[in-house]
C-alpha cells in the first residue's frame, strides 16, 4: 500500500439527539472533535416504529413537492 494516502483515523465524541454521548473512532474532523447528530437511531422512524415525521429543516421536501406537484405524487 502507498504511504500517506489514508485519512487520519482517531477518537471523536458522537452526541445523540437526546444528549447522550459516546466515543468512537472515525475520520471525521480532528482528534477530540464532537459530531452532533440531527437524526439518530433513537428518533428515526425506521428504527422507532415509523409514525413520527422527520423535520424538513432545509425545505427540501417542500421544494420537491412543489416542483413535481403536477405529476400526482
mmCIF file of the N, C-alpha and C atoms, coordinates in Angstrom:
data_MODEL
# 
_entry.id   MODEL 
# 
loop_
_atom_site.group_PDB 
_atom_site.id 
_atom_site.type_symbol 
_atom_site.label_atom_id 
_atom_site.label_alt_id 
_atom_site.label_comp_id 
_atom_site.label_asym_id 
_atom_site.label_entity_id 
_atom_site.label_seq_id 
_atom_site.pdbx_PDB_ins_code 
_atom_site.Cartn_x 
_atom_site.Cartn_y 
_atom_site.Cartn_z 
_atom_site.occupancy 
_atom_site.B_iso_or_equiv 
_atom_site.pdbx_formal_charge 
_atom_site.auth_seq_id 
_atom_site.auth_comp_id 
_atom_site.auth_asym_id 
_atom_site.auth_atom_id 
_atom_site.pdbx_PDB_model_num 
ATOM 1   N N  . UNK A 1 1  ? 0.833   -1.182 0.000   1.00 0.00 ? 1  UNK A N  1 
ATOM 2   C CA . UNK A 1 1  ? 0.000   0.000  0.000   1.00 0.00 ? 1  UNK A CA 1 
ATOM 3   C C  . UNK A 1 1  ? 0.880   1.249  0.000   1.00 0.00 ? 1  UNK A C  1 
ATOM 4   N N  . UNK A 1 2  ? 0.346   2.311  -0.571  1.00 0.00 ? 2  UNK A N  1 
ATOM 5   C CA . UNK A 1 2  ? 1.073   3.571  -0.602  1.00 0.00 ? 2  UNK A CA 1 
ATOM 6   C C  . UNK A 1 2  ? 1.026   4.231  0.773   1.00 0.00 ? 2  UNK A C  1 
ATOM 7   N N  . UNK A 1 3  ? 2.094   4.912  1.118   1.00 0.00 ? 3  UNK A N  1 
ATOM 8   C CA . UNK A 1 3  ? 2.146   5.636  2.383   1.00 0.00 ? 3  UNK A CA 1 
ATOM 9   C C  . UNK A 1 3  ? 1.445   6.975  2.265   1.00 0.00 ? 3  UNK A C  1 
ATOM 10  N N  . UNK A 1 4  ? 0.862   7.429  3.366   1.00 0.00 ? 4  UNK A N  1 
ATOM 11  C CA . UNK A 1 4  ? 0.268   8.768  3.492   1.00 0.00 ? 4  UNK A CA 1 
ATOM 12  C C  . UNK A 1 4  ? -0.879  9.062  2.535   1.00 0.00 ? 4  UNK A C  1 
ATOM 13  N N  . UNK A 1 5  ? -1.660  8.052  2.127   1.00 0.00 ? 5  UNK A N  1 
ATOM 14  C CA . UNK A 1 5  ? -2.829  8.327  1.284   1.00 0.00 ? 5  UNK A CA 1 
ATOM 15  C C  . UNK A 1 5  ? -4.129  8.140  2.050   1.00 0.00 ? 5  UNK A C  1 
ATOM 16  N N  . UNK A 1 6  ? -4.065  7.554  3.225   1.00 0.00 ? 6  UNK A N  1 
ATOM 17  C CA . UNK A 1 6  ? -5.264  7.294  4.007   1.00 0.00 ? 6  UNK A CA 1 
ATOM 18  C C  . UNK A 1 6  ? -5.535  8.435  4.984   1.00 0.00 ? 6  UNK A C  1 
ATOM 19  N N  . UNK A 1 7  ? -6.822  8.745  5.233   1.00 0.00 ? 7  UNK A N  1 
ATOM 20  C CA . UNK A 1 7  ? -7.129  9.811  6.197   1.00 0.00 ? 7  UNK A CA 1 
ATOM 21  C C  . UNK A 1 7  ? -6.765  9.398  7.624   1.00 0.00 ? 7  UNK A C  1 
ATOM 22  N N  . UNK A 1 8  ? -6.578  10.393 8.464   1.00 0.00 ? 8  UNK A N  1 
ATOM 23  C CA . UNK A 1 8  ? -6.263  10.154 9.871   1.00 0.00 ? 8  UNK A CA 1 
ATOM 24  C C  . UNK A 1 8  ? -7.464  9.513  10.568  1.00 0.00 ? 8  UNK A C  1 
ATOM 25  N N  . UNK A 1 9  ? -7.229  8.417  11.270  1.00 0.00 ? 9  UNK A N  1 
ATOM 26  C CA . UNK A 1 9  ? -8.276  7.671  11.975  1.00 0.00 ? 9  UNK A CA 1 
ATOM 27  C C  . UNK A 1 9  ? -8.055  7.887  13.465  1.00 0.00 ? 9  UNK A C  1 
ATOM 28  N N  . UNK A 1 10 ? -8.998  8.542  14.151  1.00 0.00 ? 10 UNK A N  1 
ATOM 29  C CA . UNK A 1 10 ? -8.779  8.976  15.528  1.00 0.00 ? 10 UNK A CA 1 
ATOM 30  C C  . UNK A 1 10 ? -10.078 8.904  16.333  1.00 0.00 ? 10 UNK A C  1 
ATOM 31  N N  . UNK A 1 11 ? -9.979  9.214  17.635  1.00 0.00 ? 11 UNK A N  1 
ATOM 32  C CA . UNK A 1 11 ? -11.146 9.162  18.526  1.00 0.00 ? 11 UNK A CA 1 
ATOM 33  C C  . UNK A 1 11 ? -11.938 10.472 18.447  1.00 0.00 ? 11 UNK A C  1 
ATOM 34  N N  . UNK A 1 12 ? -13.283 10.357 18.323  1.00 0.00 ? 12 UNK A N  1 
ATOM 35  C CA . UNK A 1 12 ? -14.172 11.511 18.378  1.00 0.00 ? 12 UNK A CA 1 
ATOM 36  C C  . UNK A 1 12 ? -15.320 11.181 19.331  1.00 0.00 ? 12 UNK A C  1 
ATOM 37  N N  . UNK A 1 13 ? -16.096 12.186 19.691  1.00 0.00 ? 13 UNK A N  1 
ATOM 38  C CA . UNK A 1 13 ? -17.281 12.002 20.518  1.00 0.00 ? 13 UNK A CA 1 
ATOM 39  C C  . UNK A 1 13 ? -18.502 12.234 19.651  1.00 0.00 ? 13 UNK A C  1 
ATOM 40  N N  . UNK A 1 14 ? -19.475 11.321 19.713  1.00 0.00 ? 14 UNK A N  1 
ATOM 41  C CA . UNK A 1 14 ? -20.721 11.454 18.968  1.00 0.00 ? 14 UNK A CA 1 
ATOM 42  C C  . UNK A 1 14 ? -21.811 11.825 19.958  1.00 0.00 ? 14 UNK A C  1 
ATOM 43  N N  . UNK A 1 15 ? -22.528 12.942 19.689  1.00 0.00 ? 15 UNK A N  1 
ATOM 44  C CA . UNK A 1 15 ? -23.599 13.399 20.569  1.00 0.00 ? 15 UNK A CA 1 
ATOM 45  C C  . UNK A 1 15 ? -24.937 13.096 19.894  1.00 0.00 ? 15 UNK A C  1 
ATOM 46  N N  . UNK A 1 16 ? -25.760 12.282 20.549  1.00 0.00 ? 16 UNK A N  1 
ATOM 47  C CA . UNK A 1 16 ? -27.067 11.899 20.032  1.00 0.00 ? 16 UNK A CA 1 
ATOM 48  C C  . UNK A 1 16 ? -28.066 13.035 20.249  1.00 0.00 ? 16 UNK A C  1 
ATOM 49  N N  . UNK A 1 17 ? -29.257 12.918 19.665  1.00 0.00 ? 17 UNK A N  1 
ATOM 50  C CA . UNK A 1 17 ? -30.262 13.969 19.778  1.00 0.00 ? 17 UNK A CA 1 
ATOM 51  C C  . UNK A 1 17 ? -30.789 14.127 21.198  1.00 0.00 ? 17 UNK A C  1 
ATOM 52  N N  . UNK A 1 18 ? -30.733 13.073 22.001  1.00 0.00 ? 18 UNK A N  1 
ATOM 53  C CA . UNK A 1 18 ? -31.222 13.169 23.382  1.00 0.00 ? 18 UNK A CA 1 
ATOM 54  C C  . UNK A 1 18 ? -30.146 13.655 24.352  1.00 0.00 ? 18 UNK A C  1 
ATOM 55  N N  . UNK A 1 19 ? -28.960 13.967 23.840  1.00 0.00 ? 19 UNK A N  1 
ATOM 56  C CA . UNK A 1 19 ? -27.897 14.497 24.679  1.00 0.00 ? 19 UNK A CA 1 
ATOM 57  C C  . UNK A 1 19 ? -26.874 13.480 25.133  1.00 0.00 ? 19 UNK A C  1 
ATOM 58  N N  . UNK A 1 20 ? -27.153 12.199 24.968  1.00 0.00 ? 20 UNK A N  1 
ATOM 59  C CA . UNK A 1 20 ? -26.175 11.184 25.357  1.00 0.00 ? 20 UNK A CA 1 
ATOM 60  C C  . UNK A 1 20 ? -25.000 11.214 24.386  1.00 0.00 ? 20 UNK A C  1 
ATOM 61  N N  . UNK A 1 21 ? -23.847 10.803 24.861  1.00 0.00 ? 21 UNK A N  1 
ATOM 62  C CA . UNK A 1 21 ? -22.647 10.803 24.037  1.00 0.00 ? 21 UNK A CA 1 
ATOM 63  C C  . UNK A 1 21 ? -21.945 9.463  24.135  1.00 0.00 ? 21 UNK A C  1 
ATOM 64  N N  . UNK A 1 22 ? -21.155 9.164  23.128  1.00 0.00 ? 22 UNK A N  1 
ATOM 65  C CA . UNK A 1 22 ? -20.270 8.009  23.176  1.00 0.00 ? 22 UNK A CA 1 
ATOM 66  C C  . UNK A 1 22 ? -19.048 8.304  22.327  1.00 0.00 ? 22 UNK A C  1 
ATOM 67  N N  . UNK A 1 23 ? -17.961 7.612  22.599  1.00 0.00 ? 23 UNK A N  1 
ATOM 68  C CA . UNK A 1 23 ? -16.727 7.803  21.858  1.00 0.00 ? 23 UNK A CA 1 
ATOM 69  C C  . UNK A 1 23 ? -16.549 6.674  20.862  1.00 0.00 ? 23 UNK A C  1 
ATOM 70  N N  . UNK A 1 24 ? -16.036 7.037  19.695  1.00 0.00 ? 24 UNK A N  1 
ATOM 71  C CA . UNK A 1 24 ? -15.776 6.059  18.650  1.00 0.00 ? 24 UNK A CA 1 
ATOM 72  C C  . UNK A 1 24 ? -14.608 6.545  17.810  1.00 0.00 ? 24 UNK A C  1 
ATOM 73  N N  . UNK A 1 25 ? -14.080 5.667  16.992  1.00 0.00 ? 25 UNK A N  1 
ATOM 74  C CA . UNK A 1 25 ? -13.005 6.042  16.079  1.00 0.00 ? 25 UNK A CA 1 
ATOM 75  C C  . UNK A 1 25 ? -13.615 6.430  14.746  1.00 0.00 ? 25 UNK A C  1 
ATOM 76  N N  . UNK A 1 26 ? -13.061 7.480  14.120  1.00 0.00 ? 26 UNK A N  1 
ATOM 77  C CA . UNK A 1 26 ? -13.618 7.991  12.872  1.00 0.00 ? 26 UNK A CA 1 
ATOM 78  C C  . UNK A 1 26 ? -12.568 8.798  12.116  1.00 0.00 ? 26 UNK A C  1 
ATOM 79  N N  . UNK A 1 27 ? -12.873 9.104  10.860  1.00 0.00 ? 27 UNK A N  1 
ATOM 80  C CA . UNK A 1 27 ? -12.045 10.015 10.075  1.00 0.00 ? 27 UNK A CA 1 
ATOM 81  C C  . UNK A 1 27 ? -12.637 11.417 10.091  1.00 0.00 ? 27 UNK A C  1 
ATOM 82  N N  . UNK A 1 28 ? -13.753 11.621 10.801  1.00 0.00 ? 28 UNK A N  1 
ATOM 83  C CA . UNK A 1 28 ? -14.416 12.925 10.904  1.00 0.00 ? 28 UNK A CA 1 
ATOM 84  C C  . UNK A 1 28 ? -13.569 13.904 11.713  1.00 0.00 ? 28 UNK A C  1 
ATOM 85  N N  . UNK A 1 29 ? -13.395 15.108 11.219  1.00 0.00 ? 29 UNK A N  1 
ATOM 86  C CA . UNK A 1 29 ? -12.753 16.179 11.978  1.00 0.00 ? 29 UNK A CA 1 
ATOM 87  C C  . UNK A 1 29 ? -11.346 15.863 12.446  1.00 0.00 ? 29 UNK A C  1 
ATOM 88  N N  . UNK A 1 30 ? -11.051 16.324 13.677  1.00 0.00 ? 30 UNK A N  1 
ATOM 89  C CA . UNK A 1 30 ? -9.745  16.111 14.289  1.00 0.00 ? 30 UNK A CA 1 
ATOM 90  C C  . UNK A 1 30 ? -9.934  15.335 15.590  1.00 0.00 ? 30 UNK A C  1 
ATOM 91  N N  . UNK A 1 31 ? -8.854  14.885 16.147  1.00 0.00 ? 31 UNK A N  1 
ATOM 92  C CA . UNK A 1 31 ? -8.868  14.170 17.425  1.00 0.00 ? 31 UNK A CA 1 
ATOM 93  C C  . UNK A 1 31 ? -9.611  14.983 18.476  1.00 0.00 ? 31 UNK A C  1 
ATOM 94  N N  . UNK A 1 32 ? -10.617 14.394 19.136  1.00 0.00 ? 32 UNK A N  1 
ATOM 95  C CA . UNK A 1 32 ? -11.349 15.055 20.203  1.00 0.00 ? 32 UNK A CA 1 
ATOM 96  C C  . UNK A 1 32 ? -12.549 15.873 19.756  1.00 0.00 ? 32 UNK A C  1 
ATOM 97  N N  . UNK A 1 33 ? -12.801 16.004 18.437  1.00 0.00 ? 33 UNK A N  1 
ATOM 98  C CA . UNK A 1 33 ? -13.973 16.750 17.957  1.00 0.00 ? 33 UNK A CA 1 
ATOM 99  C C  . UNK A 1 33 ? -15.263 16.050 18.353  1.00 0.00 ? 33 UNK A C  1 
ATOM 100 N N  . UNK A 1 34 ? -16.380 16.795 18.326  1.00 0.00 ? 34 UNK A N  1 
ATOM 101 C CA . UNK A 1 34 ? -17.686 16.244 18.639  1.00 0.00 ? 34 UNK A CA 1 
ATOM 102 C C  . UNK A 1 34 ? -18.574 16.312 17.402  1.00 0.00 ? 34 UNK A C  1 
ATOM 103 N N  . UNK A 1 35 ? -19.157 15.192 17.029  1.00 0.00 ? 35 UNK A N  1 
ATOM 104 C CA . UNK A 1 35 ? -20.103 15.107 15.920  1.00 0.00 ? 35 UNK A CA 1 
ATOM 105 C C  . UNK A 1 35 ? -21.504 15.135 16.519  1.00 0.00 ? 35 UNK A C  1 
ATOM 106 N N  . UNK A 1 36 ? -22.293 16.168 16.205  1.00 0.00 ? 36 UNK A N  1 
ATOM 107 C CA . UNK A 1 36 ? -23.643 16.315 16.743  1.00 0.00 ? 36 UNK A CA 1 
ATOM 108 C C  . UNK A 1 36 ? -24.623 15.825 15.679  1.00 0.00 ? 36 UNK A C  1 
ATOM 109 N N  . UNK A 1 37 ? -25.434 14.833 16.036  1.00 0.00 ? 37 UNK A N  1 
ATOM 110 C CA . UNK A 1 37 ? -26.371 14.235 15.087  1.00 0.00 ? 37 UNK A CA 1 
ATOM 111 C C  . UNK A 1 37 ? -27.721 14.937 15.110  1.00 0.00 ? 37 UNK A C  1 
ATOM 112 N N  . UNK A 1 38 ? -28.308 15.174 13.925  1.00 0.00 ? 38 UNK A N  1 
ATOM 113 C CA . UNK A 1 38 ? -29.671 15.697 13.815  1.00 0.00 ? 38 UNK A CA 1 
ATOM 114 C C  . UNK A 1 38 ? -30.677 14.561 13.895  1.00 0.00 ? 38 UNK A C  1 
ATOM 115 N N  . UNK A 1 39 ? -30.336 13.441 13.307  1.00 0.00 ? 39 UNK A N  1 
ATOM 116 C CA . UNK A 1 39 ? -31.196 12.253 13.298  1.00 0.00 ? 39 UNK A CA 1 
ATOM 117 C C  . UNK A 1 39 ? -30.331 11.072 13.689  1.00 0.00 ? 39 UNK A C  1 
ATOM 118 N N  . UNK A 1 40 ? -30.801 10.280 14.634  1.00 0.00 ? 40 UNK A N  1 
ATOM 119 C CA . UNK A 1 40 ? -30.063 9.093  15.052  1.00 0.00 ? 40 UNK A CA 1 
ATOM 120 C C  . UNK A 1 40 ? -31.041 7.937  15.274  1.00 0.00 ? 40 UNK A C  1 
ATOM 121 N N  . UNK A 1 41 ? -30.542 6.735  15.528  1.00 0.00 ? 41 UNK A N  1 
ATOM 122 C CA . UNK A 1 41 ? -31.424 5.577  15.689  1.00 0.00 ? 41 UNK A CA 1 
ATOM 123 C C  . UNK A 1 41 ? -32.454 5.700  16.802  1.00 0.00 ? 41 UNK A C  1 
ATOM 124 N N  . UNK A 1 42 ? -32.252 6.608  17.771  1.00 0.00 ? 42 UNK A N  1 
ATOM 125 C CA . UNK A 1 42 ? -33.229 6.735  18.857  1.00 0.00 ? 42 UNK A CA 1 
ATOM 126 C C  . UNK A 1 42 ? -34.457 7.532  18.436  1.00 0.00 ? 42 UNK A C  1 
ATOM 127 N N  . UNK A 1 43 ? -34.395 8.296  17.332  1.00 0.00 ? 43 UNK A N  1 
ATOM 128 C CA . UNK A 1 43 ? -35.533 9.102  16.903  1.00 0.00 ? 43 UNK A CA 1 
ATOM 129 C C  . UNK A 1 43 ? -35.961 8.849  15.463  1.00 0.00 ? 43 UNK A C  1 
ATOM 130 N N  . UNK A 1 44 ? -35.183 8.130  14.694  1.00 0.00 ? 44 UNK A N  1 
ATOM 131 C CA . UNK A 1 44 ? -35.511 7.914  13.278  1.00 0.00 ? 44 UNK A CA 1 
ATOM 132 C C  . UNK A 1 44 ? -36.665 6.919  13.145  1.00 0.00 ? 44 UNK A C  1 
ATOM 133 N N  . UNK A 1 45 ? -37.669 7.229  12.312  1.00 0.00 ? 45 UNK A N  1 
ATOM 134 C CA . UNK A 1 45 ? -38.833 6.349  12.165  1.00 0.00 ? 45 UNK A CA 1 
ATOM 135 C C  . UNK A 1 45 ? -38.495 4.934  11.717  1.00 0.00 ? 45 UNK A C  1 
ATOM 136 N N  . UNK A 1 46 ? -37.420 4.759  10.990  1.00 0.00 ? 46 UNK A N  1 
ATOM 137 C CA . UNK A 1 46 ? -37.056 3.414  10.537  1.00 0.00 ? 46 UNK A CA 1 
ATOM 138 C C  . UNK A 1 46 ? -36.718 2.494  11.704  1.00 0.00 ? 46 UNK A C  1 
ATOM 139 N N  . UNK A 1 47 ? -36.230 3.054  12.803  1.00 0.00 ? 47 UNK A N  1 
ATOM 140 C CA . UNK A 1 47 ? -35.860 2.251  13.965  1.00 0.00 ? 47 UNK A CA 1 
ATOM 141 C C  . UNK A 1 47 ? -36.871 2.347  15.101  1.00 0.00 ? 47 UNK A C  1 
ATOM 142 N N  . UNK A 1 48 ? -37.759 3.341  15.088  1.00 0.00 ? 48 UNK A N  1 
ATOM 143 C CA . UNK A 1 48 ? -38.653 3.538  16.227  1.00 0.00 ? 48 UNK A CA 1 
ATOM 144 C C  . UNK A 1 48 ? -40.074 3.067  15.996  1.00 0.00 ? 48 UNK A C  1 
ATOM 145 N N  . UNK A 1 49 ? -40.415 2.612  14.797  1.00 0.00 ? 49 UNK A N  1 
ATOM 146 C CA . UNK A 1 49 ? -41.763 2.145  14.567  1.00 0.00 ? 49 UNK A CA 1 
ATOM 147 C C  . UNK A 1 49 ? -42.471 2.878  13.458  1.00 0.00 ? 49 UNK A C  1 
ATOM 148 N N  . UNK A 1 50 ? -41.998 4.020  13.056  1.00 0.00 ? 50 UNK A N  1 
ATOM 149 C CA . UNK A 1 50 ? -42.426 4.590  11.818  1.00 0.00 ? 50 UNK A CA 1 
ATOM 150 C C  . UNK A 1 50 ? -43.461 5.679  11.747  1.00 0.00 ? 50 UNK A C  1 
ATOM 151 N N  . UNK A 1 51 ? -44.235 6.019  12.760  1.00 0.00 ? 51 UNK A N  1 
ATOM 152 C CA . UNK A 1 51 ? -45.266 7.023  12.531  1.00 0.00 ? 51 UNK A CA 1 
ATOM 153 C C  . UNK A 1 51 ? -44.833 8.434  12.911  1.00 0.00 ? 51 UNK A C  1 
ATOM 154 N N  . UNK A 1 52 ? -43.575 8.660  13.277  1.00 0.00 ? 52 UNK A N  1 
ATOM 155 C CA . UNK A 1 52 ? -43.083 10.018 13.512  1.00 0.00 ? 52 UNK A CA 1 
ATOM 156 C C  . UNK A 1 52 ? -42.660 10.631 12.180  1.00 0.00 ? 52 UNK A C  1 
ATOM 157 N N  . UNK A 1 53 ? -42.817 11.933 12.043  1.00 0.00 ? 53 UNK A N  1 
ATOM 158 C CA . UNK A 1 53 ? -42.434 12.613 10.803  1.00 0.00 ? 53 UNK A CA 1 
ATOM 159 C C  . UNK A 1 53 ? -41.105 13.332 11.012  1.00 0.00 ? 53 UNK A C  1 
ATOM 160 N N  . UNK A 1 54 ? -40.259 13.274 9.994   1.00 0.00 ? 54 UNK A N  1 
ATOM 161 C CA . UNK A 1 54 ? -38.979 13.962 10.062  1.00 0.00 ? 54 UNK A CA 1 
ATOM 162 C C  . UNK A 1 54 ? -39.171 15.443 9.810   1.00 0.00 ? 54 UNK A C  1 
ATOM 163 N N  . UNK A 1 55 ? -38.402 16.279 10.515  1.00 0.00 ? 55 UNK A N  1 
ATOM 164 C CA . UNK A 1 55 ? -38.463 17.719 10.288  1.00 0.00 ? 55 UNK A CA 1 
ATOM 165 C C  . UNK A 1 55 ? -37.760 18.063 8.988   1.00 0.00 ? 55 UNK A C  1 
ATOM 166 N N  . UNK A 1 56 ? -38.366 18.913 8.199   1.00 0.00 ? 56 UNK A N  1 
ATOM 167 C CA . UNK A 1 56 ? -37.784 19.360 6.945   1.00 0.00 ? 56 UNK A CA 1 
ATOM 168 C C  . UNK A 1 56 ? -37.021 20.644 7.218   1.00 0.00 ? 56 UNK A C  1 
ATOM 169 N N  . UNK A 1 57 ? -35.778 20.515 7.712   1.00 0.00 ? 57 UNK A N  1 
ATOM 170 C CA . UNK A 1 57 ? -35.024 21.682 8.153   1.00 0.00 ? 57 UNK A CA 1 
ATOM 171 C C  . UNK A 1 57 ? -34.561 22.557 7.006   1.00 0.00 ? 57 UNK A C  1 
ATOM 172 N N  . UNK A 1 58 ? -34.311 21.983 5.845   1.00 0.00 ? 58 UNK A N  1 
ATOM 173 C CA . UNK A 1 58 ? -33.804 22.784 4.742   1.00 0.00 ? 58 UNK A CA 1 
ATOM 174 C C  . UNK A 1 58 ? -34.838 23.101 3.689   1.00 0.00 ? 58 UNK A C  1 
ATOM 175 N N  . UNK A 1 59 ? -36.086 22.690 3.862   1.00 0.00 ? 59 UNK A N  1 
ATOM 176 C CA . UNK A 1 59 ? -37.123 22.945 2.874   1.00 0.00 ? 59 UNK A CA 1 
ATOM 177 C C  . UNK A 1 59 ? -37.027 22.030 1.669   1.00 0.00 ? 59 UNK A C  1 
ATOM 178 N N  . UNK A 1 60 ? -36.267 20.960 1.768   1.00 0.00 ? 60 UNK A N  1 
ATOM 179 C CA . UNK A 1 60 ? -36.048 20.079 0.626   1.00 0.00 ? 60 UNK A CA 1 
ATOM 180 C C  . UNK A 1 60 ? -37.314 19.329 0.233   1.00 0.00 ? 60 UNK A C  1 
ATOM 181 N N  . UNK A 1 61 ? -38.063 18.852 1.214   1.00 0.00 ? 61 UNK A N  1 
ATOM 182 C CA . UNK A 1 61 ? -39.278 18.100 0.911   1.00 0.00 ? 61 UNK A CA 1 
ATOM 183 C C  . UNK A 1 61 ? -40.312 19.008 0.257   1.00 0.00 ? 61 UNK A C  1 
ATOM 184 N N  . UNK A 1 62 ? -40.510 20.189 0.812   1.00 0.00 ? 62 UNK A N  1 
ATOM 185 C CA . UNK A 1 62 ? -41.499 21.103 0.229   1.00 0.00 ? 62 UNK A CA 1 
ATOM 186 C C  . UNK A 1 62 ? -41.064 21.568 -1.158  1.00 0.00 ? 62 UNK A C  1 
ATOM 187 N N  . UNK A 1 63 ? -39.770 21.754 -1.369  1.00 0.00 ? 63 UNK A N  1 
ATOM 188 C CA . UNK A 1 63 ? -39.272 22.145 -2.691  1.00 0.00 ? 63 UNK A CA 1 
ATOM 189 C C  . UNK A 1 63 ? -39.533 21.025 -3.708  1.00 0.00 ? 63 UNK A C  1 
ATOM 190 N N  . UNK A 1 64 ? -39.309 19.780 -3.298  1.00 0.00 ? 64 UNK A N  1 
ATOM 191 C CA . UNK A 1 64 ? -39.564 18.637 -4.168  1.00 0.00 ? 64 UNK A CA 1 
ATOM 192 C C  . UNK A 1 64 ? -41.050 18.534 -4.506  1.00 0.00 ? 64 UNK A C  1 
ATOM 193 N N  . UNK A 1 65 ? -41.904 18.663 -3.477  1.00 0.00 ? 65 UNK A N  1 
ATOM 194 C CA . UNK A 1 65 ? -43.354 18.570 -3.712  1.00 0.00 ? 65 UNK A CA 1 
ATOM 195 C C  . UNK A 1 65 ? -43.835 19.674 -4.643  1.00 0.00 ? 65 UNK A C  1 
ATOM 196 N N  . UNK A 1 66 ? -43.323 20.881 -4.488  1.00 0.00 ? 66 UNK A N  1 
ATOM 197 C CA . UNK A 1 66 ? -43.726 21.992 -5.342  1.00 0.00 ? 66 UNK A CA 1 
ATOM 198 C C  . UNK A 1 66 ? -43.274 21.763 -6.784  1.00 0.00 ? 66 UNK A C  1 
ATOM 199 N N  . UNK A 1 67 ? -42.056 21.256 -6.948  1.00 0.00 ? 67 UNK A N  1 
ATOM 200 C CA . UNK A 1 67 ? -41.505 21.045 -8.285  1.00 0.00 ? 67 UNK A CA 1 
ATOM 201 C C  . UNK A 1 67 ? -42.290 19.988 -9.055  1.00 0.00 ? 67 UNK A C  1 
ATOM 202 N N  . UNK A 1 68 ? -42.745 18.948 -8.363  1.00 0.00 ? 68 UNK A N  1 
ATOM 203 C CA . UNK A 1 68 ? -43.403 17.826 -9.033  1.00 0.00 ? 68 UNK A CA 1 
ATOM 204 C C  . UNK A 1 68 ? -44.886 17.708 -8.683  1.00 0.00 ? 68 UNK A C  1 
ATOM 205 N N  . UNK A 1 69 ? -45.532 18.791 -8.271  1.00 0.00 ? 69 UNK A N  1 
ATOM 206 C CA . UNK A 1 69 ? -46.923 18.728 -7.836  1.00 0.00 ? 69 UNK A CA 1 
ATOM 207 C C  . UNK A 1 69 ? -47.885 18.333 -8.964  1.00 0.00 ? 69 UNK A C  1 
ATOM 208 N N  . UNK A 1 70 ? -47.573 18.624 -10.200 1.00 0.00 ? 70 UNK A N  1 
ATOM 209 C CA . UNK A 1 70 ? -48.462 18.294 -11.312 1.00 0.00 ? 70 UNK A CA 1 
ATOM 210 C C  . UNK A 1 70 ? -48.410 16.843 -11.747 1.00 0.00 ? 70 UNK A C  1 
ATOM 211 N N  . UNK A 1 71 ? -47.477 16.070 -11.230 1.00 0.00 ? 71 UNK A N  1 
ATOM 212 C CA . UNK A 1 71 ? -47.310 14.675 -11.659 1.00 0.00 ? 71 UNK A CA 1 
ATOM 213 C C  . UNK A 1 71 ? -48.107 13.685 -10.810 1.00 0.00 ? 71 UNK A C  1 
ATOM 214 N N  . UNK A 1 72 ? -48.794 14.153 -9.792  1.00 0.00 ? 72 UNK A N  1 
ATOM 215 C CA . UNK A 1 72 ? -49.654 13.280 -8.986  1.00 0.00 ? 72 UNK A CA 1 
ATOM 216 C C  . UNK A 1 72 ? -48.949 12.538 -7.870  1.00 0.00 ? 72 UNK A C  1 
ATOM 217 N N  . UNK A 1 73 ? -47.835 13.054 -7.378  1.00 0.00 ? 73 UNK A N  1 
ATOM 218 C CA . UNK A 1 73 ? -47.164 12.403 -6.242  1.00 0.00 ? 73 UNK A CA 1 
ATOM 219 C C  . UNK A 1 73 ? -47.890 12.681 -4.972  1.00 0.00 ? 73 UNK A C  1 
# 
